[in-house]
Amino acid sequence: MTATRTIGVVLITLVLAGTAVQALPVTDDRGITVALERPPHRIVSLLPSLTETVCALGQCQRLVGVDRYSNYPPSVRALPQVGGGLDPNIEAIVALRPDVVLMATSTPVGERLQSLGIKVLALEPKSHTDVHRVLETIGQLLGVPGAQRVWREIDAGVSASAQSLPASAKGTSVYFEVNSAPFAAGETSFIGETLTRLGVKNIVSAKLGPFPKLNPEYVVRANPDVIMVGDRNYSGFEGRPGWSNIRAIRERRICIFTPEQSDVLVRPGPRMADGARIMAQCLLDKAP
């Protein structure tokens, strides 16, 4: 019996060893398939939502470097920073010896890193469906379960926020500004999708795209009931030509989010349910 057990253990060990060196092909948002011999243990992330996704799957310890904007969970603030998504420090990334670099498709150094022999996975979630897909892709990359559980928690949290709103808040027209250019969150963005699930009307229609740059006159004509904006973008907000006549400004129905709240709201990732709660509270406080 002992000999049989020994043979069994050896066989299992050989099977597991063989599995460990098999490639894990993962296709990113560029349509490029990235093959790794084993799940990565040294990861550099250049996008906060991807950083948060790795951690939501319980694998924060695999991160060895992040971009300057990744600040959640708090533990990642102690990691080496390698610049931003648009201006990453290639030398700093190479020095960290990553098994893979996670980045947005808009990050300009993907080909350069690949030429240096570094694996790159480009993922850029822009909608709820994208967030679900990216969770599954990163779970596959890491070789861990949990992506479906995390998504169910996100989805349930958004639904709970919608159910928390009274009928009187439904149909409220909302303008959500993401940048003072002004760029706005349209109906097809993940923020816009959350607003739709909360039962309110986004003044920025789907035909304008997810995050369009608007003529300020557009907002004046739309005359929203409630405005949502981060305090980083609020300076000079009410002094824009004609904006003093907007219902939301005239009646002081403006939600000004703190930097911490803004970080939650503008990242398409595991904290989208928290973002829905923040927007729902805004509507409870400000909806006419």
C-alpha positions in Angstrom: 0.0 0.0 0.0 2.9 2.4 0.9 4.5 1.7 -2.5 1.2 2.3 -4.3 0.8 5.6 -2.5 4.3 6.6 -3.4 3.7 5.9 -7.1 0.5 7.8 -6.9 2.2 10.8 -5.4 4.9 10.7 -8.0 2.4 10.6 -10.8 0.4 13.5 -9.4 3.6 15.5 -9.0 4.5 14.8 -12.6 1.1 15.8 -13.8 1.1 19.0 -11.8 4.6 19.8 -13.0 3.6 19.3 -16.6 0.6 21.6 -16.0 2.8 24.3 -14.5 4.8 24.7 -17.6 1.9 24.7 -20.1 1.3 28.1 -21.7 -1.7 30.1 -20.6 -2.9 31.9 -23.8 -4.8 35.0 -23.0 -6.1 37.4 -25.7 -6.1 41.1 -24.9 -8.1 44.0 -26.3 -5.7 44.5 -29.1 -6.6 41.0 -30.4 -3.1 39.9 -29.5 -2.7 36.5 -27.7 -0.2 36.5 -24.9 1.2 33.1 -23.9 2.9 32.6 -20.5 4.5 29.4 -19.3 2.9 29.7 -15.9 0.7 32.2 -14.0 2.7 35.5 -13.5 4.2 36.2 -10.1 5.7 39.6 -10.9 3.1 42.0 -12.3 3.4 45.7 -13.2 0.1 47.5 -13.6 -0.2 50.8 -15.5 -3.9 51.3 -15.0 -5.7 51.8 -11.6 -8.7 49.7 -12.6 -6.5 46.8 -13.5 -4.5 47.2 -10.3 -7.8 47.0 -8.3 -8.9 44.0 -10.4 -5.8 42.0 -9.5 -6.3 42.8 -5.8 -10.1 42.0 -5.9 -9.1 38.5 -7.1 -6.9 38.2 -4.0 -3.6 38.5 -5.7 -2.2 41.9 -4.6 1.0 40.2 -3.5 1.9 39.6 -7.1 2.1 43.3 -7.9 5.7 44.6 -7.9 5.0 48.0 -9.5 2.1 50.3 -10.4 1.4 53.6 -12.1 1.3 56.9 -10.2 -2.5 56.9 -10.0 -3.0 53.4 -8.5 -3.8 54.1 -4.8 -6.3 51.4 -3.9 -6.2 49.2 -1.9 -3.9 51.2 0.4 -1.3 48.5 0.3 -0.4 49.3 -3.3 0.8 52.8 -2.3 4.0 51.3 -0.9 4.9 49.7 -4.3 7.4 51.3 -6.7 5.7 53.8 -9.1 6.7 53.7 -12.7 5.1 56.8 -14.1 1.6 57.1 -15.7 -0.3 55.2 -18.3 0.6 57.7 -21.0 4.2 58.4 -19.8 5.5 55.2 -18.2 9.2 54.9 -17.2 10.4 52.0 -19.3 13.7 51.7 -17.4 11.9 51.5 -14.1 9.6 48.8 -15.5 12.4 46.7 -16.9 14.3 47.0 -13.6 11.3 45.3 -11.8 11.7 42.2 -14.0 8.0 41.7 -14.5 6.5 38.5 -15.9 3.8 40.6 -17.4 2.8 44.3 -17.7 -0.9 45.2 -17.5 -1.8 48.4 -19.3 -4.5 50.2 -21.3 -4.7 49.9 -25.0 -4.0 53.6 -25.2 -0.6 53.2 -23.4 2.0 54.0 -26.0 4.9 51.8 -24.9 3.4 48.3 -25.5 5.5 47.5 -28.6 8.7 49.0 -27.0 8.3 46.7 -23.9 7.6 43.7 -26.1 10.8 44.4 -28.1 12.6 44.2 -24.8 11.2 40.7 -24.2 8.5 41.8 -21.7 5.0 40.3 -22.0 2.3 42.9 -22.3 -1.5 42.5 -21.8 -3.5 45.5 -22.9 -7.0 45.7 -21.4 -9.2 48.8 -21.3 -12.7 48.3 -19.8 -15.2 51.0 -20.9 -18.6 49.4 -20.1 -20.1 47.1 -17.6 -19.7 44.2 -20.0 -16.0 45.1 -20.4 -15.5 45.1 -16.7 -17.0 41.6 -16.5 -14.8 40.4 -19.4 -11.6 41.9 -18.0 -12.3 40.3 -14.6 -12.5 36.9 -16.3 -9.4 37.6 -18.5 -7.2 38.6 -15.5 -8.6 35.6 -13.5 -7.5 33.4 -16.4 -4.1 35.1 -16.5 -3.6 34.7 -12.8 -4.9 31.1 -12.8 -7.3 31.8 -9.9 -11.1 31.4 -9.5 -13.3 34.2 -8.2 -14.0 36.4 -11.2 -17.6 35.4 -11.4 -18.0 35.9 -7.6 -16.5 39.4 -7.8 -18.8 40.3 -10.8 -21.9 39.1 -9.0 -21.0 41.3 -6.0 -20.6 44.3 -8.3 -23.8 43.6 -10.1 -25.8 43.1 -6.9 -24.4 46.2 -5.4 -25.5 48.4 -8.4 -28.9 46.8 -8.2 -29.2 47.5 -4.5 -28.3 51.1 -5.1 -31.1 51.4 -7.7 -33.6 49.8 -5.3 -32.6 52.3 -2.6 -33.9 55.3 -4.6 -37.5 56.4 -4.2 -39.8 56.6 -7.3 -39.6 60.4 -7.1 -35.9 60.3 -8.1 -36.5 58.2 -11.2 -36.4 60.1 -14.4 -34.2 62.9 -13.0 -32.0 64.4 -15.8 -28.3 64.2 -14.9 -25.1 65.7 -16.3 -21.9 63.9 -15.2 -18.7 65.8 -16.0 -15.5 63.8 -16.0 -13.1 66.5 -17.1 -13.3 70.3 -17.3 -12.7 70.5 -21.0 -15.7 69.6 -20.6 -15.7 65.9 -21.2 -18.9 64.1 -20.1 -20.0 60.6 -19.3 -22.3 59.5 -22.1 -25.0 56.8 -21.9 -22.7 54.2 -23.4 -19.9 54.7 -20.8 -19.8 52.5 -17.7 -20.8 55.6 -15.7 -23.7 56.2 -18.0 -24.7 52.6 -17.7 -24.8 52.9 -14.0 -26.9 56.0 -14.2 -29.3 54.2 -16.5 -29.6 51.3 -14.0 -30.3 53.9 -11.2 -33.3 55.0 -13.3 -32.2 58.5 -14.2 -31.9 60.2 -17.6 -28.4 61.0 -18.9 -28.5 64.3 -20.9 -25.5 63.0 -23.0 -27.0 60.6 -25.5 -25.5 57.4 -26.7 -24.9 58.7 -30.2 -22.2 61.1 -28.9 -20.0 58.3 -27.7 -18.9 57.2 -24.2 -16.9 60.2 -23.1 -17.5 63.0 -25.6 -16.1 66.5 -25.4 -19.1 68.9 -25.3 -19.8 72.4 -26.4 -20.8 74.0 -23.0 -23.9 75.3 -24.8 -25.1 71.7 -25.1 -25.4 71.5 -21.3 -27.2 74.8 -21.1 -29.8 73.6 -23.7 -30.2 70.2 -22.0 -30.8 72.0 -18.6 -30.2 69.1 -16.3 -31.9 68.6 -12.9 -28.7 67.4 -11.2 -25.0 67.9 -12.0 -22.3 65.5 -10.8 -18.7 66.7 -10.9 -15.4 66.1 -9.0 -14.0 69.0 -7.0 -10.9 68.9 -9.2 -13.0 70.1 -12.1 -15.4 72.4 -10.2 -13.3 75.5 -10.2 -14.9 78.1 -12.5 -17.7 75.7 -13.2 -20.6 78.0 -12.5 -19.0 81.0 -14.3 -19.2 79.4 -17.7 -21.3 81.4 -20.2 -25.0 80.8 -19.7 -24.5 78.1 -17.0 -26.1 80.3 -14.2 -29.4 79.6 -16.0 -29.1 75.8 -15.7 -31.7 74.5 -13.4 -29.3 72.4 -11.4 -27.0 75.4 -10.7 -29.9 77.8 -10.1 -31.4 75.4 -7.5 -28.0 74.3 -6.0 -28.5 70.7 -7.1 -24.8 69.9 -7.7 -22.9 67.0 -6.2 -19.2 67.8 -5.8 -17.3 64.7 -5.3 -14.1 64.5 -3.2 -10.9 63.2 -4.9 -11.4 59.9 -3.2 -15.0 59.6 -4.4 -13.9 60.6 -7.9 -11.3 57.9 -8.0 -14.1 55.4 -7.3 -16.5 56.8 -9.8 -14.2 57.1 -12.8 -12.6 53.6 -12.6 -14.3 50.8 -14.4 -13.5 48.0 -12.1 -14.3 46.2 -8.9 -15.5 49.3 -7.0 -18.3 50.1 -9.5 -20.9 49.1 -6.9 -19.3 51.7 -4.5 -19.6 54.2 -7.4 -23.3 53.4 -7.7 -23.8 54.0 -4.0 -22.1 57.4 -4.3 -24.3 58.4 -7.2 -27.5 57.1 -5.5 -26.7 59.2 -2.4 -26.2 62.2 -4.6 -29.7 61.6 -6.1 -31.2 61.1 -2.7 -29.7 64.5 -1.6 -30.2 66.5 -4.7 -32.9 65.1 -7.0 -35.9 67.5 -7.2 
